[in-house]
Amino acid sequence: MVSNSLTTKLQQKFAPSQIQYMKLLQLPSSQLEDRLKEEIEKNPLLEEEEKKEEQIEIPHIKTDTNGRVRTKNAEKKTEQFKTDPGSFNSQEASMYENLMEQLGLVDLPELEYEIGKEIIGNINDNGYLTRTADAIVDDFFFSHSVEISQQQVEKILRVIQNFDPAGVGARDLNECLQIQIRRTKLEGKEIDLARRIILNESLFDMFKNKQYVQLLGKLSCSEEELEKAENVIRGLNPKPYSGSEGIYDTVYVTPDFYVWNNNGKVEFQLTKTFNRSVKLSPHYLNMLESLQKDSKKKENKEAIAFIKGRIDAANEFMTALSRRDETLTKVMAAVIKFNYAYFLDGDITKLKPMRLIDIARMTDNDISTISRFASNKYAQTHFGLFQIKRFFSNAVEDGEGNQIASDTIKEAIAKIIADEDKKKPLTDDKIVELLKNEGYLIARRTVAKYRDMLNLPVARLRKTIL
């Protein structure tokens, strides 16, 4: 029996102009000029308009013996810079650029190439993929307005996992080691044993937990053979990119913002990576005026419709470009205001917990807009070069109810572990005690959580091989 029924459904749809604005907002300055050129080539009604380079005064910048940027306060010397203050080194950018270069060498359809870019953009500076396939599907829809499947993401991820260094693009430690052991060209009994351990989940769990007696029984090998296999596994890189410093020499990043301390006042500027703006073509505007004088002709009507359509598209693009600059400036001002004490001198202990929603409320934007603001963008400050998302962190409440930025705790934990005696690594309980001595009253489970986020293993797995 056939029946008819009416249903109502709410569905959010973005106007083309809003989609264009969101795409431009997400672009870092380093990619904005290419996008500008692309739009000019696509729309004959747009053309470049030369404009004079602006000059700004910023404090003289020097680097200390550790390579960190600092201001030269003693002489209070100033130096002239163009609106593009220069390019600055970044190991993270080195990883991104290198992976993008490898992606460009693969013959992929345009859609799959864009999926690859999305995946690479979510690989952290240790070489691990930080987003699940279904999350990348959602991200891709928001940034490209195109629906893709998890299968498509998995397909391109497998391509990226064949890139160098071996292990990049893995989602966890086991997958990272699996990629490396499969690609090794070495041979021998110890390699075979190492491969069996890594590729078998239960054996790998025994290995991680140092259950050597059980492993010997399962592998039917001698202690000496197992020790050699262990050395092979320990020789693999658990953080494919963390050990890559110096392999890829100087790679440059153009900051999206430049932030400095001007005699006790934090100031900033949105970086312009190009010294051009766009305008409507006078040639086509004159042509339109001429055609409209005799608009009854069929061919003139078609030409008029075409030019008007291109004018609308050009105005839409210029409006989105202007909105992008206004939004970035407004949001960065809010970020600095929220953590003003931190931006004065870069002391991480002064960094207050700051969430996307905090800045969204301050600027009257939605969270997705703030997320796009923080995506793939950098700020060159007088105390170093940072990704914008580095300034956002969740709150941790210590035993006295004080709010502490999670990044502050992470840095303290990382330093404690880096300085420990590797023959007697510190337990999480001991780390809690040391943090308490520094004024951080943090629970053991919080230490364990942040240690995991830093990809630092438990104490027994940090112990030096005897």
ABEGO torsion letter per residue (X at the ends): XBBBBBBBBBBBBBBAAAAAAAAAAABBAAAAAAAAAAAAAABAABBBBBBBBBBBBBBBBBBBAAGBBBBBAAAGBBBBBBABAEBBBBAAAAAAAAAAAAAAABBBBAAAAAAAAAAAAABBAAGBBABBAAAAAAAAAAAAGBBBBAAAAAAAAAAAAABOBBGBGBABAAAAAAAAAAABABBEAAAAAAAAAAABAAAAAAAAAGBAAAAAAAAGBBAAAAAAAAAAAAABBABAAAAABGABBBBBBBBABBBBBBGGBBBBBBBBABABBBBBBAAAAAAAAAAAABAABAAAAAAAAAAAAAAAAAAAAAAAAAAAAAAAAAAAAAAAAAAAAAAAAGBAAABBBBBAAAAAAAAGBBAAAAAAAABGBBBBBAAEBBBAAAABBBBBBBAAGBBBBAAAAAAAAAAAAAABBAABBBBAAAAAAAAAAAGBBBBAAAAAAAAAAAGBBBAAAABBBX
